[in-house]
Amino acid sequence: MVDTKQFVKAAETKMADAISHLDEQLSHIRAGKANPKILDGVKVPYYGSLVPLSNVATVTTPDAKTIIITPWEKSLMKEIEKAIMNSDVGITPENNGEIIRLGIPPLTEERRRVLAKQSKQEAENAKISVRNARRDAIEQLKKSIKDGVPEDVEKDAEGEMQKIHDKFIKKVDELYAAKEKEIMTV
């Protein structure tokens, strides 16, 4: 006989992965205050290959409106500056010869709406992943009836799957609501 709990556990793991992915994606969306994660996508040419900015410099936030990048090698200053300019960060770096400073400008109302919309899209993608995990698990549970699982056991597992699904969808909504509030707060 097939164990229905393994299907539920596998789906729950996929749902947890969707939540952590959403959390990661939302952290990259700039919300008006300095966050070093907005530079995670910036790649700098270093000895013939592109490496993440964090591999060639220290990135700190001394206050809510500033990000400071301290390159480990002075020769990388121009490369880091160029990489930030070419990225979709949307902030012009200031170079004083020692460090690169990024002043985080206040967001306009229009930009806030765009970022909120982007956050909503990320949340929707996470919900789709959660629903797909539930659908796959339920399909496997229905097939398990052919392998000798009693129908009532399958129905109980399906009910448990729905409860887990609802819990994860609620978590997605909470993450989105928190990010939207962060973005829209002036």
MDTraj code that builds the backbone (N, CA, C; nanometers):
import mdtraj as md
import numpy as np

residues = "MET VAL ASP THR LYS GLN PHE VAL LYS ALA ALA GLU THR LYS MET ALA ASP ALA ILE SER HIS LEU ASP GLU GLN LEU SER HIS ILE ARG ALA GLY LYS ALA ASN PRO LYS ILE LEU ASP GLY VAL LYS VAL PRO TYR TYR GLY SER LEU VAL PRO LEU SER ASN VAL ALA THR VAL THR THR PRO ASP ALA LYS THR ILE ILE ILE THR PRO TRP GLU LYS SER LEU MET LYS GLU ILE GLU LYS ALA ILE MET ASN SER ASP VAL GLY ILE THR PRO GLU ASN ASN GLY GLU ILE ILE ARG LEU GLY ILE PRO PRO LEU THR GLU GLU ARG ARG ARG VAL LEU ALA LYS GLN SER LYS GLN GLU ALA GLU ASN ALA LYS ILE SER VAL ARG ASN ALA ARG ARG ASP ALA ILE GLU GLN LEU LYS LYS SER ILE LYS ASP GLY VAL PRO GLU ASP VAL GLU LYS ASP ALA GLU GLY GLU MET GLN LYS ILE HIS ASP LYS PHE ILE LYS LYS VAL ASP GLU LEU TYR ALA ALA LYS GLU LYS GLU ILE MET THR VAL".split()
xyz = np.array([
    [0.0841, -0.1201, 0.0000],
    [0.0000, 0.0000, 0.0000],
    [0.0883, 0.1260, 0.0000],
    [0.0455, 0.2271, -0.0707],
    [0.1183, 0.3533, -0.0824],
    [0.0877, 0.4408, 0.0390],
    [0.1901, 0.5097, 0.0890],
    [0.1707, 0.6000, 0.2017],
    [0.1297, 0.7376, 0.1486],
    [0.0089, 0.7826, 0.1818],
    [-0.0414, 0.9115, 0.1317],
    [0.0337, 1.0297, 0.1931],
    [0.0923, 1.0092, 0.3109],
    [0.1621, 1.1198, 0.3781],
    [0.2826, 1.1684, 0.2976],
    [0.3452, 1.0776, 0.2203],
    [0.4621, 1.1196, 0.1424],
    [0.4224, 1.2205, 0.0347],
    [0.3030, 1.2044, -0.0248],
    [0.2566, 1.2991, -0.1258],
    [0.2302, 1.4360, -0.0632],
    [0.1682, 1.4332, 0.0548],
    [0.1369, 1.5575, 0.1258],
    [0.2662, 1.6282, 0.1660],
    [0.3628, 1.5511, 0.2179],
    [0.4918, 1.6084, 0.2610],
    [0.5654, 1.6712, 0.1420],
    [0.5669, 1.6014, 0.0284],
    [0.6362, 1.6522, -0.0907],
    [0.5720, 1.7829, -0.1374],
    [0.4399, 1.7877, -0.1363],
    [0.3700, 1.9094, -0.1786],
    [0.3972, 2.0230, -0.0807],
    [0.4010, 1.9911, 0.0477],
    [0.4270, 2.0939, 0.1490],
    [0.5678, 2.1519, 0.1309],
    [0.6632, 2.0668, 0.0964],
    [0.8000, 2.1130, 0.0709],
    [0.8028, 2.2070, -0.0489],
    [0.7311, 2.1712, -0.1561],
    [0.7255, 2.2579, -0.2748],
    [0.6621, 2.3923, -0.2404],
    [0.5588, 2.3897, -0.1576],
    [0.4915, 2.5137, -0.1182],
    [0.5842, 2.6014, -0.0340],
    [0.6593, 2.5390, 0.0557],
    [0.7547, 2.6144, 0.1383],
    [0.8626, 2.6778, 0.0500],
    [0.9048, 2.6045, -0.0532],
    [1.0034, 2.6585, -0.1478],
    [0.9465, 2.7800, -0.2219],
    [0.8178, 2.7731, -0.2579],
    [0.7535, 2.8850, -0.3272],
    [0.7514, 3.0089, -0.2368],
    [0.7250, 2.9875, -0.1084],
    [0.7221, 3.0990, -0.0123],
    [0.8617, 3.1599, 0.0015],
    [0.9643, 3.0768, 0.0154],
    [1.0997, 3.1310, 0.0317],
    [1.1445, 3.2035, -0.0958],
    [1.1034, 3.1528, -0.2126],
    [1.1355, 3.2203, -0.3385],
    [1.0666, 3.3571, -0.3443],
    [0.9405, 3.3616, -0.3027],
    [0.8670, 3.4880, -0.3011],
    [0.9349, 3.5878, -0.2080],
    [0.9735, 3.5400, -0.0907],
    [1.0404, 3.6256, 0.0076],
    [1.1680, 3.6851, -0.0532],
    [1.2429, 3.6011, -0.1223],
    [1.3664, 3.6444, -0.1870],
    [1.3371, 3.7485, -0.2958],
    [1.2365, 3.7221, -0.3793],
    [1.2018, 3.8148, -0.4875],
    [1.1550, 3.9491, -0.4330],
    [1.0733, 3.9467, -0.3282],
    [1.0228, 4.0709, -0.2696],
    [1.1356, 4.1525, -0.2062],
    [1.2365, 4.0845, -0.1534],
    [1.3467, 4.1572, -0.0895],
    [1.4294, 4.2354, -0.1916],
    [1.4226, 4.1952, -0.3192],
    [1.4964, 4.2666, -0.4228],
    [1.4226, 4.3901, -0.4737],
    [1.2961, 4.4041, -0.4373],
    [1.2188, 4.5189, -0.4823],
    [1.2440, 4.6347, -0.3865],
    [1.2940, 4.7423, -0.4418],
    [1.3329, 4.8590, -0.3621],
    [1.2085, 4.9296, -0.3097],
    [1.2080, 4.9596, -0.1799],
    [1.0891, 5.0203, -0.1191],
    [1.1197, 5.1544, -0.0539],
    [1.2097, 5.2312, -0.1133],
    [1.2345, 5.3649, -0.0622],
    [1.3407, 5.3741, 0.0454],
    [1.3805, 5.2602, 0.1013],
    [1.4889, 5.2666, 0.1986],
    [1.6021, 5.1751, 0.1544],
    [1.7220, 5.2070, 0.2016],
    [1.8420, 5.1355, 0.1583],
    [1.8368, 4.9890, 0.1987],
    [1.8617, 4.9010, 0.1028],
    [1.8654, 4.7577, 0.1261],
    [1.9734, 4.6991, 0.0343],
    [2.0798, 4.6411, 0.0918],
    [2.1877, 4.5890, 0.0077],
    [2.1415, 4.4834, -0.0927],
    [2.0275, 4.4192, -0.0686],
    [1.9806, 4.3137, -0.1588],
    [1.9415, 4.3662, -0.2963],
    [1.9152, 4.4978, -0.3086],
    [1.8806, 4.5489, -0.4415],
    [1.9995, 4.5408, -0.5360],
    [2.1200, 4.5196, -0.4801],
    [2.2402, 4.5072, -0.5631],
    [2.2778, 4.3614, -0.5918],
    [2.1958, 4.2658, -0.5456],
    [2.2279, 4.1240, -0.5656],
    [2.2399, 4.0855, -0.7124],
    [2.1650, 4.1505, -0.7997],
    [2.1680, 4.1154, -0.9413],
    [2.2826, 4.1792, -1.0185],
    [2.3592, 4.2687, -0.9528],
    [2.4680, 4.3393, -1.0215],
    [2.5904, 4.2487, -1.0334],
    [2.6378, 4.2304, -1.1562],
    [2.7558, 4.1471, -1.1826],
    [2.8696, 4.2360, -1.2307],
    [2.9888, 4.2116, -1.1777],
    [3.1058, 4.2936, -1.2098],
    [3.2093, 4.2071, -1.2813],
    [3.2675, 4.2576, -1.3942],
    [3.3741, 4.1814, -1.4597],
    [3.4990, 4.1784, -1.3709],
    [3.5463, 4.0577, -1.3412],
    [3.6602, 4.0419, -1.2500],
    [3.7473, 3.9293, -1.3025],
    [3.8663, 3.9621, -1.3501],
    [3.9595, 3.8644, -1.4082],
    [3.8927, 3.7765, -1.5133],
    [3.8213, 3.8393, -1.6040],
    [3.7667, 3.7679, -1.7186],
    [3.6307, 3.7038, -1.7006],
    [3.5727, 3.7113, -1.5813],
    [3.4385, 3.6538, -1.5644],
    [3.3514, 3.7491, -1.4838],
    [3.2204, 3.7337, -1.4990],
    [3.1263, 3.8181, -1.4254],
    [3.0986, 3.7553, -1.2891],
    [3.1196, 3.8334, -1.1837],
    [3.0953, 3.7843, -1.0475],
    [2.9987, 3.8791, -0.9768],
    [2.9239, 3.8292, -0.8778],
    [2.8343, 3.9166, -0.8024],
    [2.9128, 4.0277, -0.7321],
    [2.8509, 4.1437, -0.7188],
    [2.9143, 4.2592, -0.6556],
    [2.9645, 4.2253, -0.5155],
    [2.8889, 4.1444, -0.4419],
    [2.9272, 4.1097, -0.3043],
    [3.0561, 4.0269, -0.2981],
    [3.1004, 3.9717, -0.4131],
    [3.2249, 3.8940, -0.4157],
    [3.3493, 3.9808, -0.4327],
    [3.3308, 4.1098, -0.4687],
    [3.4460, 4.1966, -0.4921],
    [3.4432, 4.3242, -0.4079],
    [3.3391, 4.3397, -0.3243],
    [3.3278, 4.4617, -0.2438],
    [3.2415, 4.4360, -0.1210],
    [3.2584, 4.5231, -0.0227],
    [3.1735, 4.5196, 0.0966],
    [3.0584, 4.6174, 0.0733],
    [2.9358, 4.5699, 0.0949],
    [2.8182, 4.6540, 0.0755],
    [2.7539, 4.6777, 0.2126],
    [2.7434, 4.8051, 0.2534],
    [2.6848, 4.8384, 0.3841],
    [2.5795, 4.9475, 0.3689],
    [2.4942, 4.9595, 0.4700],
    [2.3928, 5.0652, 0.4742],
    [2.4090, 5.1419, 0.6051],
    [2.4819, 5.2543, 0.6021],
    [2.5023, 5.3313, 0.7246],
    [2.3741, 5.3991, 0.7748],
    [2.2827, 5.4305, 0.6830],
    [2.1538, 5.4876, 0.7227],
    [2.0471, 5.4424, 0.6241],
    [1.9235, 5.4870, 0.6439],
    [1.8106, 5.4393, 0.5641],
    [1.8108, 5.4899, 0.4205],
    [1.8934, 5.5887, 0.3892],
    [1.8920, 5.6482, 0.2553],
    [2.0222, 5.6298, 0.1779],
    [2.1175, 5.5526, 0.2319],
    [2.2484, 5.5401, 0.1679],
    [2.2972, 5.3956, 0.1670],
    [2.3578, 5.3565, 0.0557],
    [2.4287, 5.2285, 0.0463],
    [2.5731, 5.2639, 0.0131],
    [2.6666, 5.2063, 0.0879],
    [2.8079, 5.2322, 0.0617],
    [2.8742, 5.1028, 0.0148],
    [2.9471, 5.1135, -0.0964],
    [3.0184, 4.9992, -0.1540],
    [3.1673, 5.0283, -0.1408],
    [3.2381, 4.9402, -0.0702],
    [3.3826, 4.9544, -0.0540],
    [3.4512, 4.8414, -0.1306],
    [3.5088, 4.8716, -0.2479],
    [3.5753, 4.7664, -0.3273],
    [3.6990, 4.7142, -0.2543],
    [3.7264, 4.5857, -0.2712],
    [3.8440, 4.5259, -0.2080],
    [3.9709, 4.5643, -0.2836],
    [3.9547, 4.5966, -0.4124],
    [4.0679, 4.6416, -0.4927],
    [4.0287, 4.7750, -0.5568],
    [4.1146, 4.8749, -0.5425],
    [4.0850, 5.0090, -0.5965],
    [4.0656, 5.0062, -0.7485],
    [4.1324, 4.9125, -0.8151],
    [4.1219, 4.9059, -0.9610],
    [3.9802, 4.8702, -1.0075],
    [3.8966, 4.8204, -0.9184],
    [3.7606, 4.7798, -0.9551],
    [3.6589, 4.8933, -0.9489],
    [3.6992, 5.0103, -0.9011],
    [3.6057, 5.1218, -0.8838],
    [3.5248, 5.1499, -1.0107],
    [3.5958, 5.1692, -1.1224],
    [3.5279, 5.2032, -1.2482],
    [3.4380, 5.0887, -1.2955],
    [3.4858, 4.9652, -1.2798],
    [3.4065, 4.8488, -1.3231],
    [3.2774, 4.8383, -1.2418],
    [3.2873, 4.8580, -1.1097],
    [3.1690, 4.8503, -1.0229],
    [3.0711, 4.9611, -1.0598],
    [3.1252, 5.0822, -1.0785],
    [3.0404, 5.1955, -1.1169],
    [2.9662, 5.1672, -1.2471],
    [3.0392, 5.1159, -1.3469],
    [2.9800, 5.0856, -1.4768],
    [2.8730, 4.9761, -1.4629],
    [2.9013, 4.8735, -1.3820],
    [2.8054, 4.7635, -1.3627],
    [2.6761, 4.8145, -1.2986],
    [2.6871, 4.9061, -1.2026],
    [2.5677, 4.9607, -1.1373],
    [2.4887, 5.0461, -1.2374],
    [2.5599, 5.1258, -1.3170],
    [2.4932, 5.2104, -1.4175],
    [2.4176, 5.1257, -1.5203],
    [2.4768, 5.0115, -1.5595],
    [2.4154, 4.9255, -1.6608],
    [2.3068, 4.8339, -1.6056],
    [2.2952, 4.8241, -1.4729],
    [2.1944, 4.7365, -1.4128],
    [2.0600, 4.8082, -1.4076],
    [1.9578, 4.7361, -1.3617],
    [1.8245, 4.7970, -1.3522],
    [1.7973, 4.8553, -1.2138],
    [1.9042, 4.8852, -1.1382],
    [1.8888, 4.9426, -1.0038],
    [1.8274, 5.0817, -1.0132],
    [1.8672, 5.1584, -1.1135],
    [1.8083, 5.2898, -1.1351],
    [1.8639, 5.3986, -1.0447],
    [1.9847, 5.3812, -0.9919],
    [2.0474, 5.4803, -0.9043],
    [2.1864, 5.5115, -0.9602],
    [2.2182, 5.6392, -0.9677],
    [2.3498, 5.6794, -1.0165],
    [2.4499, 5.6767, -0.9014],
    [2.5602, 5.6021, -0.9166],
    [2.6590, 5.5942, -0.8088],
    [2.7461, 5.7194, -0.8016],
    [2.7888, 5.7533, -0.6793],
    [2.8822, 5.8640, -0.6580],
    [3.0128, 5.8027, -0.6115],
    [3.1229, 5.8357, -0.6817],
    [3.2531, 5.7775, -0.6528],
    [3.3436, 5.8864, -0.5971],
    [3.3990, 5.8653, -0.4756],
    [3.4906, 5.9663, -0.4213],
    [3.6355, 5.9170, -0.4192],
    [3.6638, 5.8081, -0.4914],
    [3.7993, 5.7551, -0.4984],
    [3.8259, 5.6450, -0.3961],
    [3.7554, 5.6468, -0.2851],
    [3.7708, 5.5449, -0.1797],
    [3.6523, 5.4487, -0.1801],
    [3.5328, 5.5071, -0.1846],
    [3.4095, 5.4278, -0.1780],
    [3.3137, 5.4741, -0.2872],
    [3.2125, 5.3899, -0.3105],
    [3.1049, 5.4283, -0.4021],
    [2.9803, 5.4425, -0.3164],
    [2.9152, 5.5574, -0.3286],
    [2.7965, 5.5850, -0.2474],
    [2.6742, 5.5874, -0.3377],
    [2.5682, 5.5187, -0.2941],
    [2.4402, 5.5223, -0.3651],
    [2.3393, 5.5915, -0.2742],
    [2.2920, 5.7073, -0.3166],
    [2.1871, 5.7763, -0.2413],
    [2.0524, 5.7256, -0.2892],
    [1.9743, 5.6717, -0.1983],
    [1.8433, 5.6162, -0.2356],
    [1.7436, 5.7319, -0.2422],
    [1.6958, 5.7643, -0.3629],
    [1.6010, 5.8758, -0.3740],
    [1.4625, 5.8342, -0.3239],
    [1.3843, 5.9322, -0.2764],
    [1.2478, 5.8979, -0.2364],
    [1.1680, 5.8546, -0.3596],
    [1.0787, 5.7609, -0.3415],
    [1.0012, 5.7093, -0.4545],
    [0.8858, 5.8032, -0.4878],
    [0.8612, 5.8193, -0.6170],
    [0.7447, 5.8970, -0.6592],
    [0.6208, 5.8092, -0.6443],
    [0.5041, 5.8707, -0.6448],
    [0.3785, 5.7968, -0.6322],
    [0.3639, 5.6959, -0.7464],
    [0.4000, 5.7395, -0.8672],
    [0.3904, 5.6515, -0.9839],
    [0.4832, 5.5309, -0.9687],
    [0.6061, 5.5559, -0.9232],
    [0.7036, 5.4474, -0.9044],
    [0.6556, 5.3504, -0.7961],
    [0.5950, 5.4046, -0.6908],
    [0.5407, 5.3185, -0.5833],
    [0.4348, 5.2242, -0.6395],
    [0.3491, 5.2783, -0.7255],
    [0.2437, 5.1947, -0.7850],
    [0.3032, 5.0839, -0.8708],
    [0.4062, 5.1196, -0.9484],
    [0.4730, 5.0201, -1.0347],
    [0.5352, 4.9102, -0.9482],
    [0.6030, 4.9500, -0.8399],
    [0.6662, 4.8505, -0.7514],
    [0.5613, 4.7637, -0.6814],
    [0.4497, 4.8245, -0.6428],
    [0.3418, 4.7477, -0.5796],
    [0.2848, 4.6463, -0.6785],
    [0.2717, 4.6880, -0.8033],
    [0.2211, 4.5985, -0.9081],
    [0.3187, 4.4827, -0.9306],
    [0.4484, 4.5156, -0.9313],
    [0.5520, 4.4127, -0.9476],
    [0.5457, 4.3128, -0.8309],
    [0.5263, 4.3640, -0.7097],
    [0.5152, 4.2782, -0.5914],
    [0.3935, 4.1877, -0.6026],
    [0.2825, 4.2444, -0.6508],
    [0.1594, 4.1664, -0.6664],
    [0.1811, 4.0526, -0.7663],
    [0.2555, 4.0820, -0.8748],
    [0.2839, 3.9787, -0.9751],
    [0.3677, 3.8664, -0.9144],
    [0.4672, 3.9025, -0.8334],
    [0.5500, 3.8010, -0.7667],
    [0.4634, 3.7155, -0.6728],
    [0.3723, 3.7815, -0.6006],
    [0.2831, 3.7082, -0.5096],
    [0.1932, 3.6136, -0.5889],
    [0.1438, 3.6602, -0.7025],
    [0.0575, 3.5770, -0.7856],
    [0.1336, 3.4552, -0.8376],
    [0.2594, 3.4748, -0.8767],
    [0.3425, 3.3622, -0.9223],
    [0.3612, 3.2603, -0.8110],
    [0.3802, 3.3080, -0.6878],
    [0.3958, 3.2174, -0.5738],
    [0.2663, 3.1394, -0.5496],
    [0.1517, 3.2068, -0.5626],
    [0.0223, 3.1385, -0.5448],
    [0.0048, 3.0288, -0.6501],
    [0.0470, 3.0590, -0.7718],
    [0.0369, 2.9588, -0.8795],
    [0.1220, 2.8373, -0.8448],
    [0.2420, 2.8601, -0.7935],
    [0.3299, 2.7486, -0.7545],
    [0.2660, 2.6648, -0.6442],
    [0.2049, 2.7321, -0.5469],
    [0.1397, 2.6613, -0.4360],
    [0.0231, 2.5784, -0.4887],
    [-0.0564, 2.6392, -0.5777],
    [-0.1716, 2.5659, -0.6341],
    [-0.1257, 2.4455, -0.7176],
    [-0.0181, 2.4640, -0.7928],
    [0.0339, 2.3534, -0.8738],
    [0.0807, 2.2386, -0.7854],
    [0.1459, 2.2712, -0.6740],
    [0.1917, 2.1669, -0.5820],
    [0.0721, 2.0902, -0.5260],
    [-0.0355, 2.1645, -0.4909],
    [-0.1569, 2.0989, -0.4396],
    [-0.2175, 2.0099, -0.5476],
    [-0.2279, 2.0621, -0.6690],
    [-0.2876, 1.9849, -0.7789],
    [-0.2103, 1.8555, -0.8046],
    [-0.0771, 1.8667, -0.8085],
    [0.0056, 1.7479, -0.8322],
    [-0.0139, 1.6439, -0.7217],
    [-0.0190, 1.6912, -0.5963],
    [-0.0365, 1.5980, -0.4842],
    [-0.1730, 1.5292, -0.4918],
    [-0.2761, 1.6050, -0.5253],
    [-0.4108, 1.5465, -0.5327],
    [-0.4183, 1.4445, -0.6462],
    [-0.3521, 1.4752, -0.7591],
    [-0.3490, 1.3784, -0.8702],
    [-0.2816, 1.2488, -0.8250],
    [-0.1697, 1.2625, -0.7528],
    [-0.0995, 1.1428, -0.7036],
    [-0.1868, 1.0660, -0.6039],
    [-0.2607, 1.1391, -0.5207],
    [-0.3486, 1.0729, -0.4242],
    [-0.4594, 0.9959, -0.4963],
    [-0.5175, 1.0556, -0.5995],
    [-0.6236, 0.9870, -0.6753],
    [-0.5688, 0.8613, -0.7436],
    [-0.4460, 0.8691, -0.7948],
    [-0.3842, 0.7519, -0.8581],
    [-0.3543, 0.6438, -0.7545],
    [-0.3293, 0.6855, -0.6294],
    [-0.2942, 0.5883, -0.5257],
    [-0.4116, 0.4965, -0.4900],
    [-0.5333, 0.5397, -0.5227],
    [-0.6502, 0.4530, -0.4979],
    [-0.6352, 0.3245, -0.5792],
    [-0.5825, 0.3368, -0.7007],
    [-0.5603, 0.2190, -0.7860],
    [-0.4562, 0.1249, -0.7250],
    [-0.3644, 0.1828, -0.6441],
    [-0.2599, 0.1025, -0.5800],
    [-0.3037, 0.0448, -0.4462],
    [-0.4321, 0.0539, -0.4158],
    [-0.4832, -0.0112, -0.2965],
    [-0.5083, 0.0792, -0.1771],
    [-0.4992, 0.2108, -0.1952],
    [-0.5281, 0.3018, -0.0832],
    [-0.6804, 0.3151, -0.0730],
    [-0.7352, 0.2980, 0.0484],
    [-0.8805, 0.3140, 0.0656],
    [-0.9240, 0.4576, 0.0324],
    [-1.0458, 0.4703, -0.0229],
    [-1.0940, 0.6024, -0.0642],
    [-1.1033, 0.6994, 0.0509],
    [-1.1452, 0.6533, 0.1688],
    [-1.1587, 0.7453, 0.2820],
    [-1.0224, 0.7994, 0.3267],
    [-0.9186, 0.7170, 0.3182],
    [-0.7829, 0.7623, 0.3516],
    [-0.7382, 0.8681, 0.2505],
    [-0.7696, 0.8425, 0.1232],
    [-0.7340, 0.9376, 0.0177],
    [-0.8076, 1.0697, 0.0382],
    [-0.9347, 1.0631, 0.0721],
    [-1.0141, 1.1852, 0.0941],
    [-0.9608, 1.2638, 0.2144],
    [-0.9215, 1.1921, 0.3210],
    [-0.8642, 1.2592, 0.4384],
    [-0.7342, 1.3315, 0.4007],
    [-0.6503, 1.2639, 0.3225],
    [-0.5239, 1.3236, 0.2789],
    [-0.5503, 1.4451, 0.1900],
    [-0.6529, 1.4349, 0.1064],
    [-0.6905, 1.5477, 0.0199],
    [-0.7349, 1.6671, 0.1048],
    [-0.8125, 1.6401, 0.2092],
    [-0.8573, 1.7462, 0.3003],
    [-0.7395, 1.8120, 0.3709],
    [-0.6445, 1.7282, 0.4140],
    [-0.5244, 1.7809, 0.4800],
    [-0.4440, 1.8662, 0.3815],
    [-0.4369, 1.8200, 0.2579],
    [-0.3658, 1.8941, 0.1530],
    [-0.4289, 2.0320, 0.1334],
    [-0.5620, 2.0376, 0.1351],
    [-0.6325, 2.1647, 0.1171],
    [-0.6022, 2.2601, 0.2338],
    [-0.5958, 2.2075, 0.3560],
    [-0.5656, 2.2915, 0.4728],
    [-0.4252, 2.3496, 0.4620],
    [-0.3301, 2.2654, 0.4196],
    [-0.1915, 2.3115, 0.4032],
    [-0.1861, 2.4181, 0.2942],
    [-0.2579, 2.3928, 0.1833],
    [-0.2655, 2.4888, 0.0724],
    [-0.3170, 2.6238, 0.1222],
    [-0.4257, 2.6216, 0.1983],
    [-0.4854, 2.7459, 0.2487],
    [-0.3878, 2.8210, 0.3386],
    [-0.3125, 2.7462, 0.4200],
    [-0.2150, 2.8083, 0.5098],
    [-0.1070, 2.8808, 0.4285],
    [-0.0583, 2.8172, 0.3213],
    [0.0474, 2.8776, 0.2407],
    [-0.0042, 2.9958, 0.1582],
    [-0.1269, 2.9873, 0.1083],
    [-0.1855, 3.0993, 0.0331],
    [-0.1999, 3.2201, 0.1266],
    [-0.2395, 3.1942, 0.2513],
    [-0.2522, 3.3019, 0.3504],
    [-0.1155, 3.3655, 0.3761],
    [-0.0112, 3.2828, 0.3824],
    [0.1245, 3.3330, 0.4045],
    [0.1692, 3.4222, 0.2876],
    [0.1363, 3.3818, 0.1643],
    [0.1689, 3.4620, 0.0460],
    [0.0994, 3.5982, 0.0563],
    [-0.0291, 3.5961, 0.0935],
    [-0.1042, 3.7210, 0.1069],
    [-0.0437, 3.8114, 0.2137],
    [0.0009, 3.7518, 0.3245],
    [0.0624, 3.8296, 0.4326],
    [0.1932, 3.8932, 0.3859],
    [0.2769, 3.8152, 0.3157],
    [0.4036, 3.8693, 0.2647],
    [0.3788, 3.9841, 0.1672],
    [0.2810, 3.9658, 0.0789],
    [0.2502, 4.0702, -0.0184],
    [0.1972, 4.1953, 0.0515],
    [0.1063, 4.1767, 0.1467],
    [0.0483, 4.2916, 0.2177],
    [0.1568, 4.3700, 0.2908],
    [0.2508, 4.2995, 0.3530],
    [0.3601, 4.3668, 0.4246],
    [0.4474, 4.4446, 0.3271],
    [0.4781, 4.3850, 0.2120],
    [0.5633, 4.4525, 0.1126],
    [0.4910, 4.5732, 0.0529],
    [0.3621, 4.5575, 0.0243],
    [0.2849, 4.6686, -0.0318],
    [0.2809, 4.7849, 0.0673],
    [0.2625, 4.7530, 0.1942],
    [0.2592, 4.8576, 0.2981],
    [0.3958, 4.9277, 0.3047],
    [0.5023, 4.8495, 0.2965],
    [0.6376, 4.9051, 0.2987],
    [0.6610, 4.9979, 0.1796],
    [0.6143, 4.9569, 0.0627],
    [0.6328, 5.0367, -0.0585],
    [0.5495, 5.1652, -0.0531],
    [0.4250, 5.1538, -0.0116],
    [0.3344, 5.2683, -0.0153],
    [0.3534, 5.3658, 0.1001],
    [0.4262, 5.3254, 0.2053],
    [0.4510, 5.4163, 0.3173],
    [0.5527, 5.5214, 0.2740],
    [0.5134, 5.6467, 0.2890],
    [0.6029, 5.7564, 0.2466],
    [0.6984, 5.7919, 0.3581],
])
top = md.Topology()
chain = top.add_chain()
for i, resn in enumerate(residues, 1):
    res = top.add_residue(resn, chain, resSeq=i)
    for name in ("N", "CA", "C"):
        top.add_atom(name, md.element.get_by_symbol(name[0]), res)
traj = md.Trajectory(xyz[None], top)
